[in-house]
């Protein structure tokens, strides 16, 4: 049994180790309690995957739990409005996909304004959208697809996961710039849309790379182009639509981190800096890449500019 003297010495040593940590926590302005990270979509998607990876690493950095909460509904608007109305103290953050920031304001009458009610923190990553077709379609590249569409104006249909989705708007932007008229066939989600393209009931699909990559590799779908501004890391041999002859074309899914407007600037800077450091970690980059997410970070000002330019572009497409 330890002697009273030995117990006393051990207690003093433990206190000596603990006191600096207590002092450090007392001096730290933020964070002093758990942080909520709201994902306005169901679990399992790219937004959720990114949030959970980020929360694990930031929780260790901050010494506080970062709790991911899924608040799906209304194309992301329910979760987004929850954060827009949250206190501006840095303890509630939103994983904001580009449709929440730059599409929904042009489609819906919202109870909040993303441009005014959020403080941008950083871009987190992009998910490339791929233009794929059923192999029965006699089109091996974008030029052949456009030629076929113009020669057969009533024969081409394209699937999407729903009206106003990134897949829908990507195809409508393609229609506009290529001067073709493919007919929209909306589905209740990406899975049934992909299933009907695989079955040949619909010929064309713009889809996130993670949902179609296995089918491209198996030959059940043919990838014609990537919709983003650069080639996809997982499909380096597939050109972009811009490289295929339409330089004004760009459409991808981007995911960002924002806080309620009015969040102190020093807290935003701290979150942005430590988020950037997390996204530069090779292990994080590899984990996200396996899910089809390309890790990227920006300054708050760059994110604000991206959201504004995308809103202007998609508003034009939606109106037309």
N, C-alpha and C positions, 0 to 999 in steps of 0.2 A: 504493500500500500504506500503511495507517495507520501512523503513527509509534509507537514504544514508549510515548512520553509520552501520546499520544492514547488508546491502548488502556488505559493505566493509569487515566487520568481516567474513561473510560467504565466501567471495572470498579468504581471507587469510587462512581460515581453509581448503577450497578445495585445495588450492595450497600446503598447508602443507601435505595433504594426497597424492597429485599427484606427488610431487617432488621425494620422495623415489622410487616410481614405475618407474618414468622416469630414475632415476639414475641406478636402477637395470637393466632395459632394455639396457641402454647404456653400462653397464659393462658386460652384458652377451655376450659371444663370438658367441654362436649359441643356438637357432635359432633367427634370426632377421627378418625373412620374412616367408611366407607360404611355406610348404613342399609339394612336389608332391609325391604321392605314386602310382606307376604304377602297374596295374594288367594286365598281358599279355593274359588275357582270357575274355570272354564275362561276363556281369553282371549275378549274381544269383548263380554262382557256389561256391564251398568251398573257393577258393582263394579270390573271391570277398567278400564273407561273412566275412571272417577273416580280410580282409583289412579294411572294413568299421567299424567293431567293434573296431579294433586297432586304427584307425584314430580318432575316436571320443574321446577315452580316452587319446591318446597322444596329441591331439590338446589342451585339457584342461590342461594337464601337462606342455606343452611347451608354452602356451599362444599364439600360432600361428595356423592358419588353416592347417590341413593336408588334402589335396585334393586328393581324389581317382580318378584316370583316367584309364579307360579300353582301352587297346591297343591290341586287339586280332589279331590272325593270325599266320599262319606258325608254329603251335604247340607251341605257346608262344615265338617264336624267334623274332618276330617284336618288341614286347614290351621290351624284354630283351636287344636287340641290342640298342634300344633307350636309355636305362639306361646305358649300357656299354659305350656309346658315350657322356653321359651327364657330365657336370662339376663335379669335385671331391670335392664338397663343402658341402655335406650332405643335400642338398635341393631336391635331386631326389633319391628316393628309389624304390626298386623293390620287389614285392611279388613274390618270385621265387619258383615254384613247383619243385619237384625232377626231372621231365622230362626235364625241362629247364637246370638244373645244371648237371644231371648225365645220361641222356638218349640221348637227342638231339645231344650232341657232338659225340656220336657213330653212329648216324643215318644220320646226315646231314652235309653238308659242310657249316659251319657257317661263318658269317662275324665278329665273336668275339669269344673269348675263355673264358668260364665262370670261369675257374680256375685262369686266369690271369687278367681278366677285371673287376672282382667284388671283393669287400671287404666284406667278410662274417660278418654278424651282429649277428643273432640268429636264431635258429629254432623257429617256431611259433606254430606248431601243426602237428598232423598226422590225416589222415583219413583212418581208417581200410578198407582193401579190404576183401570181403567175397566170398568164393567159394560156389555158390548156384547151384542147379540143379532143373529141372522140376520134380515135384513129381511123374510123370509117370516113371521116371528112377528108376530101382530097386537097388538103392544104398543109404544106410542110413548113411554111414560114408565114410571117405577117403579110407580106406582099401577096402571096397566094390566097390568104384568107380574105383580104380586101377585094381582090379580083373576083373571087367566088361570090362574095356577098353582093357585089355590084351586079354581077351577072344573074344572080338568083335572089332578087330583093325580098321575096316572101318565104324563103326556105330556111333561113338561119334563125335559130332561137338561142338565147343565152340564159343560163340559170343564175340565180343569186340566192343568198340566204335571207332575202327580204327587201322590201322597198326602202330605199334610203341607206342601205348597208354599204360598206366600202366596195363590196363586189358589184353591187348595182351601179354605183356612181362611177366606178372604174370603167365599166362597159359603156355607160352613156358618154363618158368623156372620149372613149375610143370611137364610138359612133360619130360623135361631133367632129373630131379631128380627121378621121379617115373618110368622112362623107358617106357612111353606110348606114343601113337601118336594120339592125338585128332586133328581134322581138324579145322583150323581157318576160321571163317566166319566173316569178318569185316563189320561194319555198319558205317553210318555217324552220330555217336553220341551214347550216352548211352541209350537214350530213345527208339529208334527203336531196339537196341540190346536186351534190357530188354523185350520189347513187344514180340519179337519172341521167347524168352525163356519161357515167360509166356504162349504163345500159343502152346508150344511144338514143334515148327518147328526147334529149336536148343535146345540141352539138357543141356548145361553147360555154366556157366557165372562166371567170376571173376569181381566183381563190388564194387564200393565204398558203404559203408554201408548205407549212407543217401539215395541212389537211390533204394535200395532193401529192407530196413528194413520193410516198410509197407506190402510188399508182403510176407516176412518171417512170420510176425505176423499173417497175414490172412491165412497162409497155402498154398498160391499159389506158393511159392518157398520154397525149403528145403535147409537150411544152413548146410553145411557139416563141414566147417572149416573157420578160420580166417587166412589170409595170413601173418599178421604181426608177430613180435617177442613176442607179448603178447596178451592175450585175449581182445576182445573189451568190453569197459564198458557197451555198450548197448546190448551185447550178451554174458554175463558172463558164460553161460553154454556151449557155442560152443568152442571146442578146437582149438588151432592153428594147422597149417599143420605140424609144427615142433613137436608138442606134438602127432600128429597122426602118427608119424613114419619117418619124414623126417627132422632131426634136422638142416640140412644145409639150409632149405628153409626159406626165409624171403622176403616179398614184401609188401610194403604199400605206400601210398601217403603221402609224407611229404611236408610241406610248410614252407618256410624260408623268412627271410628279408635280403637283401643285398644292398650294396651301390656301386657306381662306385669305381674302384680301385684307390688308392691314396687319398681317403677321410681321413682327419686327424684322427689319432688314438684316440685323446681325444673326438672327435665327435662320432666316432664309439662306444667308451665306454659309452658315455652318452646315445646314442640311445639304446644300448644293455641293460643297467641298467634299463632304464625306460620302455623298452619293457618287460623285465623280471617281473618288478613290476606289470605291467598291466596284464600280463598273470597269475599272482598269485592272482588276484582279484576274489573272489568267484562268483561275479555276471558275470564277463567275462567268467569264466570257465563254468558256467551253460548255458549262452547264446550260447557258441560255442558247448557245449555238445548236446544241442537240435538240432543242425545242423549236428551231427555226427562227430564233430571235437574235438579231444582231445588236449587241450592246453599243450604245452611243450616249454621250452626255453633252450638254451645252450649258451656256450661261443662262440665267433667267431672261436677259434681254433677247438672246437669240431664240429662245423658246417662244417668247411673246411675239416676235416677228414672224416666226414660222406659223403660229396659230392664226395670225392676222392675214397672212398671204394665202393660206389654205382656205380660210373662210371666204375671202373674196373670190377665189377660183371656184370653189364648190357652189357658192351662191349663184354664180354665172351659169354653171352646168345645170343646177336644179331649176333655175328659171327657164332655161332653154328647153 
